[in-house]
Amino acid sequence: MYPVSDRFLQALAGSYNPVTQATLYRADGMVETLPITGGTVTVDRSQQSRRTCSTTSADLALIPLTSMDKAAIYGARLQISRGIRLGEYQELVPVGLFRVDGVAGDIDMGPVTLTGKSLECVVADDRFTAPYRGSGTAVGAITALIRRSIPTATVDSSNATDAPIGPRTWDVEGDPWAAVVELGAAIGCEVFSDADGTFIIAPLPDIATTTPVWTIAAGEGGVYIQANRGMSSEGVKNGWLVRGENTETGAAAVQALVVDNDPGSPTYWSGPFGRRPDFYSSSTIVTVASASAAATLKLRASVAPNATADISALPNPALEPGDVLRVVYPDGSKELHQVASFSIDLGVGGDFVIQTISAKEGT
C-alpha cells in the first residue's frame, strides 16, 4: 500500500470530500493541471499494464485539431492522484502515471475523455528491431531493458534477491516486456510500474507471512459493505517444475520442483486435491536457487485462484495489487485476502470492489 498517514486511513470510514488531482505532462514540455470531472482508474495485476485510466475533463482545448496539437499530445503523460479533504486537511496519493493513448470529445460541448496505460506499455511497444542479448544479472538485465525504452526510468529492486542469468537472445519483433517478465521470473519476482511510475522488481508477498496493510471490518467505524466468496479448481496448480538449460554457455541443466507442502491447504500436494503440476523453462535460469525462486513465484500465483472474493468497501486509493488485507465479516469471522484488482472512481462516489486472489483464515 502506498504510504499514508493514520489519519488518512481513519478518515476513510467517515465523511469526507474526495479530491482528484491530474497533471498533464505534454510532449512539448509544457505542464498543465487538468480539471477532472470524472473517470476511472483500473488496477489489475493480471494485465500487462497494471493500471489504465479513462478520465473526463471540461477543457475543450485538449482536443487535438491541428498537427501542433497532436505533437503536444502524442507522447504525453498524465499523473493522477486521489485523496480526501476534511476542512483544511488534505492528503493525496498517486493512483497512476499514464501514457496518454487517446483524446476525444465533442469539440463544442465536451467533455473530453483521455485514456491511457501505465508505463509498462512503453517498454512493450518498443519491439526489438535487431536481435537483443541479455546477460549478467537479472536485475541488471531488467533495468537495461526498461531504460532502453525509458532512459530516465527509476527501477526499485530493493525487495529482490538478484542472481546471475544465462545469456539469452530475443529475436527481431520480440516483446521487450515479455523479456522483462521472463527475467523477473528467473529470480522469483514480478515487475511492474507502480502508482508513481517507478518500476518495481519484487516477489509476490506471501499471504501467510505478510502483515496486513488494512483492515476491512463490518460494523460501526468499519469500511466493510459486503462480500461475495467463491472457490474454483480451474487453472489451479499445486506444483511447479522449473528447468533451466543454457546451450550458449554449455552449463549443466538445473531444475527445481516446488509444491504446496502445507497439510492444511486445500491444494496440498499429497492431499485429496491430487497432484496437478505445471512446467516452465528458461535459458536465463542457471542455478537451482533461481529455479526454486521462479517455481515459488509461479506456485503462489497458481494456487491463489483457489479462493476468490469480491469485497465491497469504502474506497481506499492507496491500495496496491498484492497487498494483504484483513477482512472482518458481520458474524465476527476473519480472513486474510490478497488484492488482485480494483477500480477507483474519480468522481464524487461510486462502488469500490476489490477482487482478491486468495484467502485464508486470519486472526
VEXVO-566895 format. One record per residue (C-alpha): residue number from 1; z, x, y. Coordinates in Angstrom, 2 decimals. Layout:
rec nr:NUM, pz:Z, px:X, py:Y
...
This chain:
rec nr:1, pz:0.00, px:0.00, py:0.00
rec nr:2, pz:-0.81, px:1.21, py:3.47
rec nr:3, pz:2.44, px:2.42, py:5.11
rec nr:4, pz:4.02, px:-0.35, py:7.19
rec nr:5, pz:7.45, px:-0.98, py:8.69
rec nr:6, pz:10.16, px:-3.07, py:7.03
rec nr:7, pz:9.84, px:-5.43, py:9.98
rec nr:8, pz:6.18, px:-5.96, py:9.14
rec nr:9, pz:6.95, px:-6.95, py:5.53
rec nr:10, pz:9.81, px:-9.21, py:6.58
rec nr:11, pz:7.62, px:-10.92, py:9.17
rec nr:12, pz:5.02, px:-11.88, py:6.56
rec nr:13, pz:7.35, px:-14.56, py:5.19
rec nr:14, pz:7.87, px:-16.15, py:8.61
rec nr:15, pz:5.91, px:-17.46, py:11.54
rec nr:16, pz:3.75, px:-15.02, py:13.49
rec nr:17, pz:0.41, px:-14.78, py:15.26
rec nr:18, pz:-2.25, px:-12.99, py:13.17
rec nr:19, pz:-4.15, px:-10.31, py:15.08
rec nr:20, pz:-7.56, px:-8.81, py:14.29
rec nr:21, pz:-8.99, px:-5.75, py:15.99
rec nr:22, pz:-12.52, px:-4.42, py:15.46
rec nr:23, pz:-14.15, px:-1.29, py:16.84
rec nr:24, pz:-17.90, px:-0.67, py:16.57
rec nr:25, pz:-18.97, px:2.97, py:16.44
rec nr:26, pz:-22.62, px:2.75, py:17.40
rec nr:27, pz:-25.25, px:5.16, py:16.14
rec nr:28, pz:-25.99, px:6.20, py:19.73
rec nr:29, pz:-22.42, px:7.47, py:20.13
rec nr:30, pz:-21.07, px:4.57, py:22.16
rec nr:31, pz:-17.85, px:2.84, py:21.08
rec nr:32, pz:-17.21, px:-0.86, py:21.61
rec nr:33, pz:-14.25, px:-3.13, py:20.97
rec nr:34, pz:-15.63, px:-6.34, py:19.46
rec nr:35, pz:-14.19, px:-9.82, py:20.00
rec nr:36, pz:-13.88, px:-11.07, py:16.41
rec nr:37, pz:-13.83, px:-14.85, py:15.89
rec nr:38, pz:-13.57, px:-14.90, py:12.11
rec nr:39, pz:-14.82, px:-13.48, py:8.85
rec nr:40, pz:-13.59, px:-11.95, py:5.63
rec nr:41, pz:-12.83, px:-8.54, py:4.19
rec nr:42, pz:-13.04, px:-8.43, py:0.40
rec nr:43, pz:-11.32, px:-5.64, py:-1.54
rec nr:44, pz:-12.25, px:-5.20, py:-5.22
rec nr:45, pz:-11.61, px:-2.11, py:-7.36
rec nr:46, pz:-14.35, px:-3.13, py:-9.83
rec nr:47, pz:-17.11, px:-2.74, py:-7.25
rec nr:48, pz:-18.92, px:0.48, py:-6.32
rec nr:49, pz:-17.98, px:-0.09, py:-2.67
rec nr:50, pz:-14.39, px:-1.27, py:-2.86
rec nr:51, pz:-14.48, px:-3.01, py:0.48
rec nr:52, pz:-17.06, px:-5.34, py:2.00
rec nr:53, pz:-16.92, px:-7.27, py:5.25
rec nr:54, pz:-18.58, px:-10.24, py:6.88
rec nr:55, pz:-17.33, px:-10.75, py:10.43
rec nr:56, pz:-18.36, px:-13.05, py:13.24
rec nr:57, pz:-18.39, px:-12.30, py:16.97
rec nr:58, pz:-19.36, px:-14.22, py:20.09
rec nr:59, pz:-21.04, px:-11.14, py:21.59
rec nr:60, pz:-24.76, px:-12.04, py:21.59
rec nr:61, pz:-25.65, px:-8.54, py:22.83
rec nr:62, pz:-25.03, px:-7.31, py:19.28
rec nr:63, pz:-28.24, px:-8.93, py:18.02
rec nr:64, pz:-30.89, px:-6.17, py:17.91
rec nr:65, pz:-34.03, px:-7.34, py:19.74
rec nr:66, pz:-35.67, px:-4.03, py:20.69
rec nr:67, pz:-36.24, px:-0.70, py:18.99
rec nr:68, pz:-33.44, px:0.78, py:21.09
rec nr:69, pz:-31.06, px:-1.94, py:19.93
rec nr:70, pz:-31.97, px:-1.21, py:16.31
rec nr:71, pz:-31.45, px:2.52, py:16.84
rec nr:72, pz:-27.95, px:1.78, py:18.12
rec nr:73, pz:-27.05, px:-0.39, py:15.11
rec nr:74, pz:-28.77, px:1.46, py:12.24
rec nr:75, pz:-26.10, px:3.88, py:11.08
rec nr:76, pz:-23.28, px:2.17, py:13.00
rec nr:77, pz:-19.78, px:1.87, py:11.56
rec nr:78, pz:-17.22, px:-0.86, py:12.01
rec nr:79, pz:-13.46, px:-0.29, py:11.80
rec nr:80, pz:-11.42, px:-3.46, py:11.24
rec nr:81, pz:-7.64, px:-3.77, py:11.47
rec nr:82, pz:-5.42, px:-6.78, py:10.82
rec nr:83, pz:-1.79, px:-7.38, py:11.63
rec nr:84, pz:0.88, px:-9.51, py:13.22
rec nr:85, pz:2.23, px:-10.24, py:16.66
rec nr:86, pz:5.74, px:-11.52, py:17.35
rec nr:87, pz:6.36, px:-11.72, py:21.07
rec nr:88, pz:5.90, px:-8.18, py:22.37
rec nr:89, pz:6.00, px:-6.70, py:18.86
rec nr:90, pz:2.63, px:-5.98, py:17.29
rec nr:91, pz:1.72, px:-3.98, py:14.19
rec nr:92, pz:-1.78, px:-3.48, py:12.83
rec nr:93, pz:-3.04, px:-1.94, py:9.59
rec nr:94, pz:-6.62, px:-0.87, py:8.84
rec nr:95, pz:-8.43, px:-3.06, py:6.32
rec nr:96, pz:-11.67, px:-1.09, py:6.17
rec nr:97, pz:-14.17, px:1.30, py:7.70
rec nr:98, pz:-17.64, px:-0.05, py:7.01
rec nr:99, pz:-21.24, px:0.99, py:7.36
rec nr:100, pz:-22.95, px:-1.85, py:9.22
rec nr:101, pz:-25.73, px:-3.14, py:6.97
rec nr:102, pz:-26.67, px:-6.40, py:8.68
rec nr:103, pz:-26.53, px:-8.08, py:12.10
rec nr:104, pz:-27.81, px:-11.63, py:12.54
rec nr:105, pz:-27.17, px:-14.73, py:14.60
rec nr:106, pz:-28.58, px:-17.42, py:16.87
rec nr:107, pz:-29.87, px:-15.48, py:19.89
rec nr:108, pz:-28.95, px:-18.32, py:22.26
rec nr:109, pz:-25.73, px:-19.77, py:20.88
rec nr:110, pz:-24.33, px:-17.29, py:18.37
rec nr:111, pz:-22.13, px:-16.48, py:16.62
rec nr:112, pz:-23.27, px:-13.06, py:15.48
rec nr:113, pz:-22.47, px:-12.03, py:11.91
rec nr:114, pz:-22.02, px:-8.38, py:10.98
rec nr:115, pz:-21.92, px:-7.37, py:7.32
rec nr:116, pz:-21.04, px:-4.02, py:5.86
rec nr:117, pz:-19.72, px:-1.96, py:2.96
rec nr:118, pz:-17.13, px:0.79, py:2.74
rec nr:119, pz:-18.33, px:4.38, py:2.72
rec nr:120, pz:-18.96, px:4.82, py:-1.00
rec nr:121, pz:-22.36, px:3.24, py:-0.27
rec nr:122, pz:-23.35, px:6.14, py:1.99
rec nr:123, pz:-22.99, px:8.57, py:-0.91
rec nr:124, pz:-24.62, px:6.20, py:-3.42
rec nr:125, pz:-27.70, px:5.62, py:-1.26
rec nr:126, pz:-28.30, px:9.36, py:-0.72
rec nr:127, pz:-30.10, px:9.70, py:-4.07
rec nr:128, pz:-30.97, px:13.14, py:-5.40
rec nr:129, pz:-34.41, px:14.30, py:-4.29
rec nr:130, pz:-34.09, px:17.50, py:-6.33
rec nr:131, pz:-32.02, px:18.38, py:-9.41
rec nr:132, pz:-28.38, px:18.74, py:-8.38
rec nr:133, pz:-25.97, px:21.06, py:-10.19
rec nr:134, pz:-22.23, px:20.61, py:-10.09
rec nr:135, pz:-19.78, px:23.29, py:-11.25
rec nr:136, pz:-16.38, px:24.80, py:-10.52
rec nr:137, pz:-13.52, px:22.31, py:-10.49
rec nr:138, pz:-13.65, px:18.52, py:-10.50
rec nr:139, pz:-12.09, px:18.13, py:-7.05
rec nr:140, pz:-14.34, px:20.80, py:-5.57
rec nr:141, pz:-17.48, px:19.22, py:-7.07
rec nr:142, pz:-16.46, px:15.72, py:-5.92
rec nr:143, pz:-15.75, px:16.97, py:-2.41
rec nr:144, pz:-19.10, px:18.75, py:-2.27
rec nr:145, pz:-20.95, px:15.61, py:-3.34
rec nr:146, pz:-19.20, px:13.45, py:-0.76
rec nr:147, pz:-19.72, px:15.95, py:2.08
rec nr:148, pz:-23.35, px:16.37, py:1.06
rec nr:149, pz:-23.81, px:12.85, py:2.48
rec nr:150, pz:-20.91, px:12.70, py:4.98
rec nr:151, pz:-20.21, px:16.23, py:6.26
rec nr:152, pz:-17.12, px:15.14, py:8.22
rec nr:153, pz:-15.54, px:13.15, py:5.37
rec nr:154, pz:-11.82, px:13.54, py:4.71
rec nr:155, pz:-11.07, px:13.89, py:0.98
rec nr:156, pz:-7.48, px:13.44, py:-0.24
rec nr:157, pz:-6.78, px:14.84, py:-3.71
rec nr:158, pz:-3.01, px:15.25, py:-3.26
rec nr:159, pz:-2.26, px:12.99, py:-6.25
rec nr:160, pz:-4.89, px:14.53, py:-8.53
rec nr:161, pz:-4.46, px:17.35, py:-11.02
rec nr:162, pz:-7.58, px:19.47, py:-10.63
rec nr:163, pz:-9.27, px:21.19, py:-13.56
rec nr:164, pz:-12.40, px:23.25, py:-14.28
rec nr:165, pz:-15.51, px:21.34, py:-15.29
rec nr:166, pz:-18.52, px:22.30, py:-17.35
rec nr:167, pz:-21.70, px:22.82, py:-15.32
rec nr:168, pz:-23.63, px:19.55, py:-15.03
rec nr:169, pz:-27.10, px:18.94, py:-13.59
rec nr:170, pz:-28.12, px:15.50, py:-12.36
rec nr:171, pz:-31.78, px:14.58, py:-12.26
rec nr:172, pz:-34.01, px:13.59, py:-9.37
rec nr:173, pz:-33.40, px:9.92, py:-8.39
rec nr:174, pz:-29.87, px:10.12, py:-9.76
rec nr:175, pz:-27.00, px:8.24, py:-8.11
rec nr:176, pz:-24.58, px:10.69, py:-6.44
rec nr:177, pz:-21.74, px:8.17, py:-6.51
rec nr:178, pz:-22.15, px:7.79, py:-10.28
rec nr:179, pz:-21.80, px:11.58, py:-10.41
rec nr:180, pz:-18.61, px:11.35, py:-8.33
rec nr:181, pz:-17.20, px:8.73, py:-10.72
rec nr:182, pz:-18.07, px:10.89, py:-13.74
rec nr:183, pz:-16.36, px:13.92, py:-12.21
rec nr:184, pz:-13.29, px:11.85, py:-11.35
rec nr:185, pz:-13.06, px:10.63, py:-14.94
rec nr:186, pz:-13.03, px:14.25, py:-16.12
rec nr:187, pz:-9.55, px:14.62, py:-14.57
rec nr:188, pz:-8.37, px:11.05, py:-15.19
rec nr:189, pz:-8.90, px:9.88, py:-11.62
rec nr:190, pz:-10.58, px:7.11, py:-9.69
rec nr:191, pz:-12.45, px:7.98, py:-6.50
rec nr:192, pz:-12.80, px:5.53, py:-3.63
rec nr:193, pz:-12.85, px:5.13, py:0.14
rec nr:194, pz:-9.62, px:3.62, py:1.44
rec nr:195, pz:-8.96, px:1.37, py:4.43
rec nr:196, pz:-9.10, px:4.35, py:6.82
rec nr:197, pz:-12.37, px:5.65, py:5.39
rec nr:198, pz:-10.61, px:8.55, py:3.65
rec nr:199, pz:-11.95, px:9.35, py:0.19
rec nr:200, pz:-9.13, px:9.27, py:-2.34
rec nr:201, pz:-9.10, px:11.08, py:-5.69
rec nr:202, pz:-6.16, px:9.75, py:-7.69
rec nr:203, pz:-5.20, px:8.35, py:-11.10
rec nr:204, pz:-4.75, px:4.60, py:-11.53
rec nr:205, pz:-0.98, px:4.03, py:-11.17
rec nr:206, pz:0.85, px:3.31, py:-14.41
rec nr:207, pz:2.38, px:-0.16, py:-14.12
rec nr:208, pz:5.19, px:0.84, py:-16.49
rec nr:209, pz:6.47, px:3.69, py:-14.32
rec nr:210, pz:5.35, px:2.87, py:-10.76
rec nr:211, pz:7.81, px:1.39, py:-8.27
rec nr:212, pz:6.57, px:-1.99, py:-6.95
rec nr:213, pz:5.45, px:-1.85, py:-3.33
rec nr:214, pz:6.01, px:-5.54, py:-2.54
rec nr:215, pz:7.90, px:-8.50, py:-3.97
rec nr:216, pz:6.22, px:-11.91, py:-4.08
rec nr:217, pz:9.15, px:-14.26, py:-4.55
rec nr:218, pz:9.38, px:-18.03, py:-4.68
rec nr:219, pz:11.97, px:-19.87, py:-2.66
rec nr:220, pz:13.37, px:-19.61, py:0.83
rec nr:221, pz:12.32, px:-16.42, py:2.59
rec nr:222, pz:9.71, px:-15.62, py:-0.05
rec nr:223, pz:5.93, px:-15.35, py:0.19
rec nr:224, pz:5.03, px:-16.92, py:-3.18
rec nr:225, pz:2.85, px:-20.04, py:-3.13
rec nr:226, pz:1.54, px:-20.50, py:-6.68
rec nr:227, pz:0.06, px:-18.61, py:-9.64
rec nr:228, pz:-2.38, px:-19.06, py:-12.50
rec nr:229, pz:-1.92, px:-16.90, py:-15.60
rec nr:230, pz:-4.27, px:-16.13, py:-18.44
rec nr:231, pz:-4.92, px:-13.76, py:-21.31
rec nr:232, pz:-8.16, px:-12.69, py:-22.96
rec nr:233, pz:-9.07, px:-10.06, py:-25.52
rec nr:234, pz:-12.70, px:-9.92, py:-24.42
rec nr:235, pz:-13.59, px:-6.37, py:-23.43
rec nr:236, pz:-10.12, px:-5.06, py:-24.22
rec nr:237, pz:-9.98, px:-1.65, py:-25.88
rec nr:238, pz:-6.76, px:-0.12, py:-27.16
rec nr:239, pz:-8.05, px:3.35, py:-27.83
rec nr:240, pz:-10.48, px:5.79, py:-26.23
rec nr:241, pz:-12.07, px:8.81, py:-27.84
rec nr:242, pz:-13.37, px:11.11, py:-25.13
rec nr:243, pz:-15.56, px:14.07, py:-26.00
rec nr:244, pz:-16.97, px:16.99, py:-24.06
rec nr:245, pz:-19.65, px:19.45, py:-25.11
rec nr:246, pz:-21.49, px:21.66, py:-22.66
rec nr:247, pz:-24.66, px:23.14, py:-24.14
rec nr:248, pz:-25.31, px:25.01, py:-20.89
rec nr:249, pz:-22.29, px:27.27, py:-21.43
rec nr:250, pz:-22.12, px:27.13, py:-25.21
rec nr:251, pz:-18.41, px:26.31, py:-25.06
rec nr:252, pz:-16.82, px:24.72, py:-28.09
rec nr:253, pz:-16.77, px:20.93, py:-28.15
rec nr:254, pz:-13.47, px:19.26, py:-27.25
rec nr:255, pz:-12.16, px:15.76, py:-27.77
rec nr:256, pz:-9.05, px:13.63, py:-27.35
rec nr:257, pz:-8.09, px:10.22, py:-28.71
rec nr:258, pz:-5.62, px:8.24, py:-26.59
rec nr:259, pz:-4.35, px:4.92, py:-27.93
rec nr:260, pz:-1.91, px:2.22, py:-26.91
rec nr:261, pz:1.15, px:3.53, py:-28.74
rec nr:262, pz:3.68, px:1.08, py:-27.31
rec nr:263, pz:5.04, px:-1.06, py:-30.19
rec nr:264, pz:6.00, px:-3.74, py:-27.63
rec nr:265, pz:2.47, px:-4.04, py:-26.30
rec nr:266, pz:0.22, px:-6.89, py:-27.48
rec nr:267, pz:-2.59, px:-4.33, py:-27.83
rec nr:268, pz:-0.53, px:-1.85, py:-29.86
rec nr:269, pz:-2.91, px:0.42, py:-31.82
rec nr:270, pz:-1.07, px:-0.19, py:-35.10
rec nr:271, pz:-0.25, px:-3.84, py:-34.43
rec nr:272, pz:-1.83, px:-7.21, py:-35.26
rec nr:273, pz:-4.40, px:-6.80, py:-32.47
rec nr:274, pz:-6.09, px:-4.21, py:-34.65
rec nr:275, pz:-7.88, px:-1.04, py:-33.69
rec nr:276, pz:-10.59, px:-1.50, py:-31.06
rec nr:277, pz:-11.66, px:1.94, py:-29.85
rec nr:278, pz:-14.34, px:2.84, py:-27.32
rec nr:279, pz:-16.05, px:6.14, py:-26.65
rec nr:280, pz:-17.04, px:8.31, py:-23.70
rec nr:281, pz:-18.61, px:11.74, py:-23.42
rec nr:282, pz:-19.48, px:14.05, py:-20.54
rec nr:283, pz:-20.59, px:17.66, py:-20.33
rec nr:284, pz:-18.18, px:18.10, py:-17.40
rec nr:285, pz:-15.22, px:17.85, py:-19.83
rec nr:286, pz:-14.47, px:21.31, py:-21.23
rec nr:287, pz:-10.76, px:21.19, py:-22.16
rec nr:288, pz:-8.61, px:18.98, py:-24.36
rec nr:289, pz:-6.40, px:18.31, py:-21.34
rec nr:290, pz:-9.37, px:16.97, py:-19.37
rec nr:291, pz:-10.50, px:14.86, py:-22.30
rec nr:292, pz:-6.99, px:13.43, py:-22.62
rec nr:293, pz:-6.79, px:12.67, py:-18.88
rec nr:294, pz:-10.14, px:10.89, py:-18.97
rec nr:295, pz:-9.12, px:8.89, py:-22.04
rec nr:296, pz:-5.82, px:7.90, py:-20.40
rec nr:297, pz:-7.60, px:6.59, py:-17.29
rec nr:298, pz:-10.06, px:4.58, py:-19.36
rec nr:299, pz:-7.31, px:3.19, py:-21.58
rec nr:300, pz:-5.29, px:1.93, py:-18.62
rec nr:301, pz:-8.33, px:0.17, py:-17.21
rec nr:302, pz:-9.49, px:-1.36, py:-20.50
rec nr:303, pz:-6.08, px:-2.53, py:-21.75
rec nr:304, pz:-5.17, px:-4.04, py:-18.37
rec nr:305, pz:-7.52, px:-7.10, py:-18.54
rec nr:306, pz:-5.48, px:-8.39, py:-21.50
rec nr:307, pz:-3.34, px:-10.25, py:-18.95
rec nr:308, pz:-4.69, px:-11.57, py:-15.68
rec nr:309, pz:-3.33, px:-13.69, py:-12.88
rec nr:310, pz:-4.40, px:-15.27, py:-9.62
rec nr:311, pz:-1.38, px:-15.21, py:-7.34
rec nr:312, pz:-1.44, px:-17.16, py:-4.10
rec nr:313, pz:0.88, px:-15.71, py:-1.48
rec nr:314, pz:1.27, px:-15.39, py:2.23
rec nr:315, pz:-1.21, px:-12.73, py:3.42
rec nr:316, pz:-0.44, px:-9.03, py:3.29
rec nr:317, pz:-3.36, px:-6.97, py:4.68
rec nr:318, pz:-1.64, px:-3.68, py:3.80
rec nr:319, pz:-2.22, px:-4.02, py:0.04
rec nr:320, pz:-4.49, px:-1.71, py:-1.94
rec nr:321, pz:-6.06, px:-2.15, py:-5.40
rec nr:322, pz:-3.83, px:-0.51, py:-7.98
rec nr:323, pz:-0.63, px:-1.45, py:-6.11
rec nr:324, pz:2.13, px:-2.67, py:-8.40
rec nr:325, pz:3.79, px:-5.91, py:-7.32
rec nr:326, pz:6.94, px:-7.70, py:-8.48
rec nr:327, pz:6.44, px:-11.46, py:-8.80
rec nr:328, pz:9.46, px:-13.77, py:-8.98
rec nr:329, pz:8.45, px:-17.25, py:-10.18
rec nr:330, pz:10.17, px:-20.51, py:-9.22
rec nr:331, pz:12.09, px:-20.53, py:-12.53
rec nr:332, pz:13.52, px:-17.10, py:-11.75
rec nr:333, pz:11.44, px:-15.18, py:-14.29
rec nr:334, pz:9.94, px:-11.88, py:-13.12
rec nr:335, pz:6.77, px:-9.97, py:-13.87
rec nr:336, pz:5.11, px:-6.80, py:-12.68
rec nr:337, pz:1.45, px:-7.12, py:-11.70
rec nr:338, pz:-1.21, px:-4.63, py:-10.64
rec nr:339, pz:-3.62, px:-5.55, py:-7.86
rec nr:340, pz:-7.31, px:-5.79, py:-8.77
rec nr:341, pz:-8.85, px:-7.61, py:-5.81
rec nr:342, pz:-8.18, px:-9.89, py:-2.86
rec nr:343, pz:-9.82, px:-11.20, py:0.31
rec nr:344, pz:-8.41, px:-11.07, py:3.83
rec nr:345, pz:-9.30, px:-13.94, py:6.16
rec nr:346, pz:-9.93, px:-12.58, py:9.66
rec nr:347, pz:-9.42, px:-15.96, py:11.32
rec nr:348, pz:-6.18, px:-17.76, py:12.05
rec nr:349, pz:-5.34, px:-18.63, py:8.45
rec nr:350, pz:-6.94, px:-19.05, py:5.06
rec nr:351, pz:-5.85, px:-18.63, py:1.47
rec nr:352, pz:-4.69, px:-15.24, py:0.22
rec nr:353, pz:-5.22, px:-14.94, py:-3.52
rec nr:354, pz:-4.52, px:-11.69, py:-5.35
rec nr:355, pz:-6.31, px:-11.14, py:-8.65
rec nr:356, pz:-4.33, px:-8.83, py:-10.93
rec nr:357, pz:-5.45, px:-6.76, py:-13.91
rec nr:358, pz:-2.24, px:-6.51, py:-15.89
rec nr:359, pz:1.20, px:-7.96, py:-16.17
rec nr:360, pz:4.44, px:-7.10, py:-17.92
rec nr:361, pz:7.95, px:-8.41, py:-17.85
rec nr:362, pz:9.86, px:-6.98, py:-14.91
rec nr:363, pz:13.45, px:-6.68, py:-13.80
